Amino acid sequence: MGAHRQGRGTAEERQVTASTTLTADPFRREYFDDFERDHPNIFASKLDLLRVAITLNGTRGIGRAVSVGAGTGSYEAALRERGLVVDRIVEPSANLAAEARARGFDVIEAFAQDVPFADDSLDTVFYNGSAFGFITETDLRDLFRAHWRQLRPGGVLALLDVPPASALGLAVQASFELPGGGYVSQVLKASWYSDDTPHKTYWRTAETYRELLESAGFADFRTWQTLRRHLIYQNDSPEPVAEGYREGSYVALVAVK
């Protein structure tokens, strides 16, 4: 998905946030499912990046897999059609969690920090859509340490993100300051969900995430990228996944335990 938030602060503060979310949830499936339907080639490009990331480019099965911030479960449903079955979805938005359940997924409606998966119990954990961009650095350090413990040896943690210096990242951030209706807004409509889509709070580089992952115990890293074209051309046709992270508007940073 394009933008999901996970809770910040203490468990008690996150519980208050969750209660508020149930009554005023800003996340709607239309931000995501409608966009994906109308932009099939962008969806295909991002889906292939996700597949490459969690399978290490086809060299592994995903085993017991958890998707964090999955939103409506659209990508997980597409993975399922390709034989990659996600066991559990963690999604704090009540609106989006309901859609994921309707697609047949086992959904935990909670913040990632509040889901106590057992140590050495998971093979794959992935964040598809910058969900970690709503988490403070302190909480993220603790969460990455928890994921390292939860993963079995050889397990994969995949972070898929819009980098801050990418074409899409710069356009989205510029849209925060510019009035709507200008050229930037027009370009964003070709590659982004909506002017109203909730935006992540923290924009971090791949190098920053790698430092956080290293402090959590990870030492083996892989990177892949897609959506390297100018924004207005990204939906012209699916784009093949390439190694690296310095060109794409959507990148995958993968850590292997």
HELIX and SHEET records of a PDB file:
HELIX    1   1 ALA A   11  THR A   23  1                                  13    
HELIX    2   2 ARG A   29  ARG A   29  1                                   1    
HELIX    3   3 GLU A   30  ASP A   34  3                                   5    
HELIX    4   4 PHE A   35  ASP A   38  1                                   4    
HELIX    5   5 PRO A   40  THR A   55  1                                  16    
HELIX    6   6 SER A   74  GLU A   81  1                                   8    
HELIX    7   7 ALA A   94  ALA A  102  1                                   9    
HELIX    8   8 ALA A  112  ASP A  114  5                                   3    
HELIX    9   9 ALA A  131  PHE A  134  5                                   4    
HELIX   10  10 GLU A  137  GLN A  150  1                                  14    
HELIX   11  11 ALA A  167  GLU A  177  1                                  11    
HELIX   12  12 TYR A  183  SER A  191  1                                   9    
HELIX   13  13 ALA A  206  ALA A  216  1                                  11    
HELIX   14  14 LEU A  231  TYR A  233  5                                   3    
SHEET    1   A 8 VAL A 107  ILE A 108  0                                        
SHEET    2   A 8 ARG A  88  VAL A  90  1                                        
SHEET    3   A 8 ALA A  65  VAL A  68  1                                        
SHEET    4   A 8 LEU A 122  ASN A 128  1                                        
SHEET    5   A 8 LEU A 151  ASP A 161  1                                        
SHEET    6   A 8 TYR A 250  VAL A 256 -1                                        
SHEET    7   A 8 ASP A 220  THR A 226 -1                                        
SHEET    8   A 8 ALA A 242  GLU A 243 -1                                        
END                                                                             
